[in-house]
Amino acid sequence: MEELFAQVKTSAQLFTEQGLSPSTISRLCSRGRLRRIARNTYVDAHIWQGWNHNTRFLALHAGFLLNFPNCVLSHSSAALWWGAPLLQQPEKIWVSHP
């Protein structure tokens, strides 16, 4: 999972780590070099293309956790995150918060 957190970035992380402004992020997305996977959540387009459906879904979970650090995964999302076998993939991200 550390790999996902290293590859999935928020716009704040892209600014802090790489100096990318919001307009630069938008430009990179429109050129196909950066992929917006959720609100305020991005991943390199080449990395995204190499991932299977399950890894992409886990990346969405990682992005959610990066944007909402006070939340924890619960229910089927937690089971998916920890690799437990599921009959079907959750339709949404399940979280709990204080």
N, C-alpha and C positions, 0 to 999 in steps of 0.2 A: 504494500500500500504506500510505502514511502515514495516509490517511483511515481505514483499518481500525483501525490502532493508536490513532487518536484516538477512535474510537467504541466499540471493544471495551475493557472495563475489568475489572480484577480487583477483588475486594472491598477489598483494601488501597488501590488507587487511588481507589475510590469513597469510602473513608473519608478519605483524605488530601486529595483534591481537592474533595469535596462535603460532607464531614462525615457520611456515611451510616454508621450502625451496622449490625451484622449483622441485628438485628431490623428495622430500617427497610428494608434490602435485601429481606428476606423478605416484608415487608408490600407493598413495591412490586411484587414478583414476583407475589404472590397477587392483587393488584389489576389486573394486566395492564399495568402501566406500564413494567416492567423485565423483560427476558427472560433467563433463565439458559440459556446456550448450552452450557456445560460446567461441570465442577466449578470453582468459584471464578472463573467468567468470565461477564460480563453485557454486555448491550447494550440500549439503549432499544428498547422494543417496537415503536414506530412505524418506527424505522430498520430493524429486522429484517424487518418486514412488507414494506417497500419493496424489499428485496434479492431478486435471483433466486437460484436454487439454487447456482450457481457462486460468487457473492459470499458466500453463507452458509457454504459450505464453506471458502472462504478465511478467513472470520472465525473459524472453528474453529481453523484453523492459527495465526492471529494470537493467539488466546487461549492456545493451547498455548505459543507462544513467550514470551508475557508471563509465564506461570506457571513456565516452565522455561527461563530465559535462557541456561543453559549448553548447550542443545541447538541444533542447526541442522537445517533441513529437508534431506532427502535423497531419492533415488530419484524416484518419480513425484510426491511432494509438492513437491519442489524444482522440478520441471518445471512443475507447475501454478502455483506461486507466481510463477515468472518468465514465465509466459504461453506456454510451449512447447505445441504441439499434442499432445494425448493421444488415444488411441483410446477410452479410457474413464476415468472419474474414479476415483482411488484409493479403495479400500474403507476405508482407515485412514490416519492421519497417519504418514508415514515420517520418522524423525529419526535423527540420529547425535549421540553425546555423547562427551566425553573419557573 
